[in-house]
Amino acid sequence: MHLDLDSFYAQCEENANPSLKGKPVVVCVYSGRTEDSGAVSTANYEARKYGVKAGIPIARAKKLLESVDAAFVPTNHPYYEQVSERIMETLRSQADTFEQTSIDEAFLDVSSRNAANFDSARETALEIKKQLLTQENVTASIGIGPNKVIAKIASDQCKPNGLTIVRPEDVTNFLFPLPVNRIPGVGKKAEEKLTQLNASTIAQLSTLSPATLVEVFGKSVGAYLYHVSRGEDDEPVKGREQPTQFSRIATLKQNTRRAEETFPLLTDLAKSVSDKLKEQGMSCKSVAIIAILTDLSIHSRSTMLESPSSDGKLIESTARVLAQEFLQSNPEAVLRRLGVKASGLTRESGQTDISKFLTAQ
């Protein structure tokens, strides 16, 4: 199973600001040189109808949307990471083996829990969709296939909020009509080379010999294209990797630059991060705060702990000091949102404190 969150950043922005719903929403990476300098990071499907897509200049996107009431917002990566982390935990609970490939994509091997039955896997996918909509108010497109590459191509078949199932006996009929650029990794240059070989569809690609493909693309890529055109892929879903950080972020009740007004929120955030560390049996070497100001600029300040810890009180007190230092060194800063991040994670071993020792007796 491959899951791709639909225009993820835009969905996050719509949830954070419900007044954006129904409008074309463009999430931008501003360069800061001028008001319109920079590029589009992503756009929701309402904006895509007008030709707006990732990578085009912001000025171009505004030109395309000048006739409609569109919203242009800056990226807010700490917020997206927080939402993504919760979603990925939900997905892990539904998989035999789980592999996150980006902030908004993941592979799930669901073979064992569904007894290799595609109808059962469909029910799992529908349950995942229901959970994501209920818990995070986001939609995702899911592809189910006999291997990773088929599942990934299938997830892109019907967007947004799609569900495409390709059974083993249907692989050829599914793949052959598709253009070669639907193969993961085939960009413009590779597509041009394949067109020169009279292979604009996957069906045509499948007629090319391995020797021809290796000669044009090299051994690794040539072999990949040869096997993918036949729906063959034996790469397993890779097991869970150790996380490198945990973070929580939230909006203050009111904008402020008074450190003491941030303390109640920092208490909650630190406890949440601490609970996550303990749940995973991990400690952190570094604590940071993430400060999002009223101008939506993002700043951070961090410090190393004397020794790895998962103690909530220590994380809270460290975050308070960091917040005070940040406000003191930035006299014009007014806080809108605040986050706490624990990084430099290590696995705990043995009895790490007296409370755990007593609990174990």
BELHU-V324757 format. One record per residue. N is the residue number from 1. RES is the residue in one letter. SS is DSSP state (helix for helix, strand for strand, loop for the rest). OMEGA is omega as a letter, one per 20 degrees, with the letter a starting at -180 (999 if undefined). NEAR is the number of other C-alpha atoms within 10 Angstrom. Layout:
n: (N | N)
res: (RES | RES)
ss: (SS | SS)
omega: (OMEGA | OMEGA)
near: (NEAR | NEAR)
This chain:
n: (1 | 2 | 3 | 4 | 5 | 6 | 7 | 8 | 9 | 10 | 11 | 12 | 13 | 14 | 15 | 16 | 17 | 18 | 19 | 20 | 21 | 22 | 23 | 24 | 25 | 26 | 27 | 28 | 29 | 30 | 31 | 32 | 33 | 34 | 35 | 36 | 37 | 38 | 39 | 40 | 41 | 42 | 43 | 44 | 45 | 46 | 47 | 48 | 49 | 50 | 51 | 52 | 53 | 54 | 55 | 56 | 57 | 58 | 59 | 60 | 61 | 62 | 63 | 64 | 65 | 66 | 67 | 68 | 69 | 70 | 71 | 72 | 73 | 74 | 75 | 76 | 77 | 78 | 79 | 80 | 81 | 82 | 83 | 84 | 85 | 86 | 87 | 88 | 89 | 90 | 91 | 92 | 93 | 94 | 95 | 96 | 97 | 98 | 99 | 100 | 101 | 102 | 103 | 104 | 105 | 106 | 107 | 108 | 109 | 110 | 111 | 112 | 113 | 114 | 115 | 116 | 117 | 118 | 119 | 120 | 121 | 122 | 123 | 124 | 125 | 126 | 127 | 128 | 129 | 130 | 131 | 132 | 133 | 134 | 135 | 136 | 137 | 138 | 139 | 140 | 141 | 142 | 143 | 144 | 145 | 146 | 147 | 148 | 149 | 150 | 151 | 152 | 153 | 154 | 155 | 156 | 157 | 158 | 159 | 160 | 161 | 162 | 163 | 164 | 165 | 166 | 167 | 168 | 169 | 170 | 171 | 172 | 173 | 174 | 175 | 176 | 177 | 178 | 179 | 180 | 181 | 182 | 183 | 184 | 185 | 186 | 187 | 188 | 189 | 190 | 191 | 192 | 193 | 194 | 195 | 196 | 197 | 198 | 199 | 200 | 201 | 202 | 203 | 204 | 205 | 206 | 207 | 208 | 209 | 210 | 211 | 212 | 213 | 214 | 215 | 216 | 217 | 218 | 219 | 220 | 221 | 222 | 223 | 224 | 225 | 226 | 227 | 228 | 229 | 230 | 231 | 232 | 233 | 234 | 235 | 236 | 237 | 238 | 239 | 240 | 241 | 242 | 243 | 244 | 245 | 246 | 247 | 248 | 249 | 250 | 251 | 252 | 253 | 254 | 255 | 256 | 257 | 258 | 259 | 260 | 261 | 262 | 263 | 264 | 265 | 266 | 267 | 268 | 269 | 270 | 271 | 272 | 273 | 274 | 275 | 276 | 277 | 278 | 279 | 280 | 281 | 282 | 283 | 284 | 285 | 286 | 287 | 288 | 289 | 290 | 291 | 292 | 293 | 294 | 295 | 296 | 297 | 298 | 299 | 300 | 301 | 302 | 303 | 304 | 305 | 306 | 307 | 308 | 309 | 310 | 311 | 312 | 313 | 314 | 315 | 316 | 317 | 318 | 319 | 320 | 321 | 322 | 323 | 324 | 325 | 326 | 327 | 328 | 329 | 330 | 331 | 332 | 333 | 334 | 335 | 336 | 337 | 338 | 339 | 340 | 341 | 342 | 343 | 344 | 345 | 346 | 347 | 348 | 349 | 350 | 351 | 352 | 353 | 354 | 355 | 356 | 357 | 358 | 359 | 360 | 361)
res: (M | H | L | D | L | D | S | F | Y | A | Q | C | E | E | N | A | N | P | S | L | K | G | K | P | V | V | V | C | V | Y | S | G | R | T | E | D | S | G | A | V | S | T | A | N | Y | E | A | R | K | Y | G | V | K | A | G | I | P | I | A | R | A | K | K | L | L | E | S | V | D | A | A | F | V | P | T | N | H | P | Y | Y | E | Q | V | S | E | R | I | M | E | T | L | R | S | Q | A | D | T | F | E | Q | T | S | I | D | E | A | F | L | D | V | S | S | R | N | A | A | N | F | D | S | A | R | E | T | A | L | E | I | K | K | Q | L | L | T | Q | E | N | V | T | A | S | I | G | I | G | P | N | K | V | I | A | K | I | A | S | D | Q | C | K | P | N | G | L | T | I | V | R | P | E | D | V | T | N | F | L | F | P | L | P | V | N | R | I | P | G | V | G | K | K | A | E | E | K | L | T | Q | L | N | A | S | T | I | A | Q | L | S | T | L | S | P | A | T | L | V | E | V | F | G | K | S | V | G | A | Y | L | Y | H | V | S | R | G | E | D | D | E | P | V | K | G | R | E | Q | P | T | Q | F | S | R | I | A | T | L | K | Q | N | T | R | R | A | E | E | T | F | P | L | L | T | D | L | A | K | S | V | S | D | K | L | K | E | Q | G | M | S | C | K | S | V | A | I | I | A | I | L | T | D | L | S | I | H | S | R | S | T | M | L | E | S | P | S | S | D | G | K | L | I | E | S | T | A | R | V | L | A | Q | E | F | L | Q | S | N | P | E | A | V | L | R | R | L | G | V | K | A | S | G | L | T | R | E | S | G | Q | T | D | I | S | K | F | L | T | A | Q)
ss: (loop | strand | strand | strand | strand | loop | loop | helix | helix | helix | helix | helix | helix | helix | helix | helix | loop | helix | helix | helix | loop | loop | loop | loop | strand | strand | strand | strand | strand | strand | loop | loop | loop | loop | loop | loop | loop | strand | strand | strand | strand | strand | strand | loop | helix | helix | helix | helix | loop | loop | loop | loop | loop | loop | loop | loop | strand | helix | helix | helix | helix | helix | helix | helix | loop | loop | loop | loop | loop | loop | strand | strand | strand | strand | loop | loop | helix | helix | helix | helix | helix | helix | helix | helix | helix | helix | helix | helix | helix | helix | helix | helix | loop | loop | loop | loop | strand | strand | strand | strand | strand | strand | loop | loop | strand | strand | strand | strand | strand | loop | loop | loop | loop | loop | loop | loop | loop | helix | helix | helix | helix | helix | helix | helix | helix | helix | helix | helix | helix | helix | helix | helix | helix | helix | helix | helix | loop | loop | loop | strand | strand | strand | strand | strand | loop | loop | loop | helix | helix | helix | helix | helix | helix | helix | helix | loop | loop | loop | loop | loop | loop | loop | strand | strand | strand | loop | loop | helix | helix | helix | helix | helix | helix | helix | helix | helix | loop | loop | strand | helix | helix | helix | loop | loop | loop | loop | loop | helix | helix | helix | helix | helix | helix | helix | helix | helix | loop | loop | loop | loop | strand | helix | helix | helix | helix | loop | loop | loop | loop | helix | helix | helix | helix | helix | helix | helix | helix | loop | helix | helix | helix | helix | helix | helix | helix | helix | helix | helix | loop | loop | loop | loop | loop | loop | loop | loop | loop | loop | loop | loop | loop | loop | loop | loop | strand | strand | strand | strand | strand | strand | strand | strand | strand | strand | strand | strand | loop | loop | helix | helix | helix | helix | helix | helix | helix | helix | helix | helix | helix | helix | helix | helix | helix | helix | helix | helix | helix | helix | helix | loop | loop | strand | strand | strand | strand | strand | strand | strand | strand | strand | strand | strand | strand | loop | loop | loop | loop | strand | strand | strand | strand | strand | strand | strand | strand | strand | strand | strand | strand | loop | loop | helix | helix | helix | helix | helix | helix | helix | helix | helix | helix | helix | helix | helix | helix | helix | helix | helix | helix | loop | loop | loop | loop | loop | strand | strand | strand | strand | strand | strand | strand | strand | strand | strand | strand | strand | strand | loop | loop | loop | loop | loop | loop | helix | helix | helix | helix | helix | helix | helix | loop)
omega: (r | a | a | r | a | r | a | a | a | r | r | a | r | r | r | a | a | r | r | a | a | r | r | a | a | r | a | r | a | r | r | a | r | a | a | a | a | a | r | r | r | r | r | a | r | r | a | r | a | r | r | r | a | r | a | r | r | r | r | r | r | r | a | a | a | a | a | r | a | r | r | a | r | r | r | a | r | r | a | a | r | r | r | a | r | a | a | r | r | a | r | a | a | a | r | r | a | r | r | a | r | a | a | r | r | r | r | r | a | a | a | a | r | r | r | a | a | r | r | r | r | r | r | r | r | r | r | r | a | r | a | r | a | a | a | a | r | r | r | r | a | r | r | a | a | r | a | a | r | r | a | r | a | a | a | a | a | a | i | r | a | r | a | a | r | r | a | a | a | a | a | r | r | a | a | a | a | r | a | a | r | r | r | r | r | r | a | a | r | r | r | r | r | r | r | r | a | r | r | r | r | r | r | r | a | a | a | a | r | a | r | a | r | r | a | a | a | a | a | a | r | r | r | a | r | a | a | a | r | r | a | r | a | r | a | r | a | a | a | r | r | r | a | a | r | r | r | a | a | a | r | r | r | r | a | r | r | a | a | r | r | a | r | r | r | r | a | a | r | r | r | r | r | r | a | r | a | r | a | a | a | r | r | r | a | r | a | r | r | a | r | a | a | r | r | r | a | a | r | r | a | r | r | r | r | r | a | a | r | a | a | a | r | r | r | a | r | r | r | r | r | r | r | a | a | a | r | a | r | a | r | a | r | a | r | r | a | r | r | a | r | a | a | a | r | r | r | r | r | r | a | r | a | a | r | r | a | r | a | a | 999)
near: (30 | 27 | 27 | 24 | 23 | 22 | 22 | 22 | 28 | 24 | 23 | 19 | 22 | 19 | 15 | 12 | 10 | 11 | 11 | 18 | 16 | 13 | 16 | 22 | 27 | 33 | 23 | 26 | 20 | 19 | 11 | 9 | 8 | 8 | 10 | 18 | 14 | 18 | 21 | 24 | 21 | 23 | 27 | 24 | 21 | 16 | 21 | 18 | 13 | 13 | 14 | 26 | 19 | 16 | 14 | 16 | 19 | 24 | 15 | 15 | 26 | 17 | 10 | 16 | 20 | 10 | 8 | 12 | 11 | 18 | 17 | 17 | 16 | 15 | 22 | 18 | 12 | 21 | 22 | 19 | 18 | 17 | 20 | 21 | 16 | 13 | 20 | 18 | 11 | 15 | 21 | 18 | 11 | 18 | 19 | 15 | 19 | 23 | 21 | 20 | 11 | 9 | 19 | 21 | 20 | 21 | 26 | 23 | 26 | 23 | 17 | 11 | 14 | 17 | 10 | 13 | 13 | 19 | 12 | 15 | 21 | 19 | 12 | 18 | 24 | 13 | 13 | 21 | 21 | 15 | 17 | 18 | 13 | 11 | 11 | 16 | 14 | 22 | 23 | 23 | 23 | 34 | 27 | 29 | 24 | 22 | 20 | 23 | 21 | 27 | 23 | 24 | 22 | 26 | 26 | 19 | 19 | 13 | 18 | 18 | 15 | 19 | 21 | 21 | 23 | 21 | 16 | 13 | 9 | 11 | 18 | 16 | 11 | 18 | 23 | 18 | 13 | 17 | 16 | 25 | 17 | 18 | 19 | 13 | 12 | 15 | 12 | 10 | 9 | 16 | 19 | 15 | 14 | 22 | 15 | 10 | 15 | 12 | 19 | 19 | 20 | 25 | 19 | 19 | 23 | 18 | 12 | 17 | 12 | 16 | 14 | 13 | 21 | 17 | 10 | 14 | 17 | 13 | 13 | 10 | 15 | 18 | 16 | 18 | 25 | 22 | 14 | 18 | 22 | 17 | 22 | 17 | 14 | 10 | 9 | 12 | 19 | 14 | 13 | 11 | 9 | 11 | 12 | 11 | 16 | 21 | 24 | 25 | 27 | 18 | 14 | 16 | 11 | 11 | 15 | 18 | 21 | 14 | 17 | 13 | 14 | 22 | 16 | 12 | 21 | 27 | 18 | 17 | 24 | 30 | 21 | 17 | 24 | 26 | 15 | 18 | 24 | 16 | 10 | 13 | 14 | 20 | 24 | 26 | 17 | 21 | 26 | 21 | 26 | 23 | 25 | 24 | 19 | 14 | 10 | 15 | 14 | 17 | 12 | 16 | 16 | 19 | 14 | 14 | 14 | 8 | 9 | 18 | 23 | 25 | 18 | 20 | 13 | 16 | 26 | 24 | 15 | 22 | 28 | 22 | 13 | 21 | 27 | 16 | 13 | 20 | 18 | 14 | 9 | 11 | 9 | 10 | 18 | 17 | 25 | 20 | 23 | 25 | 23 | 32 | 24 | 26 | 19 | 16 | 21 | 18 | 13 | 17 | 9 | 7 | 11 | 12 | 9 | 9 | 9 | 11 | 11 | 9 | 7 | 8 | 5)
